[in-house]
Amino acid sequence: MTTAGTEPGAGRPSLVVLISGRGSNLQTILDAIRDGRLNAKLRAVISNNPDAPGLERARRAGIPAEVVDHRNFPSRETFDAELRRHIDRHAPALVVLAGFMRILSDDFIRHFEGRLLNIHPSLLPEFPGLNTHARALAAGAREHGASVHFVTPAVDAGPVVLQARVAVEPGDTPVTLAARVLREEHRILPEAIGWFLAGRLTLSNGQALLDGRPVPATANHRNSQ
């Protein structure tokens, strides 16, 4: 007998990853699984964008690549219901939003409560939403970075699990700053996933817990080397 989210006979908890674009964070997950740094079975990669380059990354790795095109649905709720059905077929232990550019409905988020992680390119709660690098530069921020957080109904406002900081350098542009932040995204996302799949990371009463203790407000900031 096997349980949902576990590869039969292998003790490998399963993932579904949602993407909308290139899938560079997806690639870090694939690499971490391949190299044995992440004990997981990636069941499927699902995109709302049929032209997402990340789908080809999944296919090359032998991972089912599925499309639920939001443009084919009359409302967010009907799209989310179909997306939920696709995910539930794989019974994942964890769903990871890795560059998934859709705001999800409250019902969808409640269905996956406590097993839905997102990677965001800012030091939350600073700069939720889009265009984070340009906004950080416009605000004169001295530091910028990336956050992994649990997803809750408020956009980019769920409990932060792990963050990484980078210094904003003189002459930075949104492009140069984004490149340094992306390297940190690639570093911290597999780590946070690994914590969750190992049973170390949980969401309890709206609070992220690591090894049963509240994650500090500083969210284990890791400075870029």
N, C-alpha and C positions, 0 to 999 in steps of 0.2 A: 504494500500500500504506500502511495506517495502523497505528499501534501502539496497544496498550491504553492507555486513559486520555487519548487525544488526540482532539479533534474533527477529523474529516476535513477536510484542506485549510486549517484555520484555526490550527493550532498552539496550541490552547487545551486545556490539561490539564483532566481532568474530575474532578468531585467527586460523592460521595454523602454526604448529611447524614442523620444519625439523630436523631430527636427523640422526646420523650414528652409535651410540653406545649405551652405558648404559642408557642414558636418565635421568641422575640425575638432570640436570637443568629442563628437562621436568617435573619431579616429583615435583619440587618446584612450577612450574606453576600450575600443577594440585592441589597441596595442597592449594595454594593461592586462587584459584577459589573456591575450596570446603569450605574453611574457611571464604569466603566472603571478603578477603583482596584484591581480584582482580575481578573487575566487567567485566567479559568476558565470551564468549562462545567458547570453544575449538572445532572447527569444525572437525579437522583431524590432525593426526600425520603421516608424510610421511618420509620414510627412503629410502636411496639408497642401504641399506644393509638389505637383507631379514632376516639375523640372528641377527639384532640389538636387544639386550635385552629390549631397551626402547619401542619397539613395544608391548611387553607384558604388560608393565606399562599402555600404552594407552588402550589396550583391557580390562584390569582389571577395568579401570575407565569408561568403556563404550564408549570410544572414537574411532571412525573409525581409523584403523591402515592400512596404504597403503604402498606399496612398488613400487618404480620405480628404478629397479636395473641398475646402470650405465653400468654394464658389458654387458648388452643386447643391447647396442647402439653403432653404429660405430664411433661416434664423440661426443664431449662435446655438440655441438650445438643441435644434435638430442636428446640427453638425456635431455638437458635443455628445449627443446620445449615440450617434454612429461611431464616433471615435472611441467612446467608452466600450461599445460592443466589440470593436476590433481589439482593444487592449485586453478586455476580460477573457477573450478566447485564449490568451496566452497565460492567464493566471499569474502575473508577475508578482514577485515580492516587493518590487520597487519600480516606479515609473520616473524616468529622468527627462526633464525638459532641457535639451541641449541646443539652444538656439531655436526654440519653438516660438514663433512670432504671432501667437494668437492669445487673446485674453479668454480665459476659460470661465465657464459659468459656475455659479456657486454650487449647483447640484453636482456637477462633474467633480469639483474639488472636494466636496463632502464625501463623495463615493470613494475617493482615493485618499482620504484624510490620513495623514501620518505615514504615507508611503509615496509621496510626491515631492521630488526635489528639483530645484531650478538653479542654474548658474546665471548670475547677473553681472555685467561689467561695470560695477561701481562698488564703493564701500558703503553698502546700505547701512542706515536709512538715507544716506546721501544719494541723490540723483536716481530715483526710481524711474522706470519708463525708458524712453528711447533717447538716442543721441547723447549718451552719457559722457563720452570723451570730450566733445565740443562744449558741453555744459560745464564740465569740470574746469576746462581751460578758461572759459568765459568768467567763471566764478573766482578765478585766481587760486584754485586749490593747489596746495603744495604736495599733497599726496592723493593718489587715486588707486584703484585696484579692482578686485573682483570678490564676489560673495557667492557662497552656496547657501541656500536657505530652503526651508520647508515652504511649500506653496499653501497659501490661505486665500480666502476670497478677496481680500484687499491686495491690489496689484503690488508685487515686490515688497510686501510688508510682513511676510511670514518670518518666524524665528530664524535668525542667522545661525548657521552651523559652523562655517569656516570662512575666513577671509584671508586675502593676501594683498599686501600694499606694494606700490611702486612709487618712487619719487617722480614728481613732475619736473622735467628738466627744462632749462632755458631753450627756447626755440622749438619746443614741442608743438606738433600739430595733432589734430585728432587722429591722423593716420599713424604717426610715430608712437603716440601714447597708446593707441589701440593695440599695436603690435606687442608692446611690452606687457600690457594687461592680459592679452590672449595667452602669452606664455604662462602666466600665473594661473589662468583658468585651467589650462591643460594640466597643471600640477595639482591643484587642490580638488578638482572635481572627482578624479578616481579615488583620492584619499577619503573624501566624504562618503562616496558610494561604498567603499570598503568598510567604513565604520558601520554604516547602516546594515549591510549584508552580514556582518559579523555579529549583529545584535547589540552593538555598543551604542548606537545612536537611535533615539526614539523621540517621538513627539507626545507629550503628556500634558493635558490641560493647557494647551496653547504654548507650551514651553519646550524648547529643545533640550534634551538630556543626553549627555555623553557619559557612559559608564555610570548611569544613574544619578548624575549630578548635573545641575543646570549649566548650560554653556554660558560662559561669562558674556557680559555685554560687549566686550572687545572681541568676542567670537574667535579667540585663538588666532589673532593676527599673526601672519607669517610674512616677514619682510623678504622681498626679493633680494637675491644675492647678486 
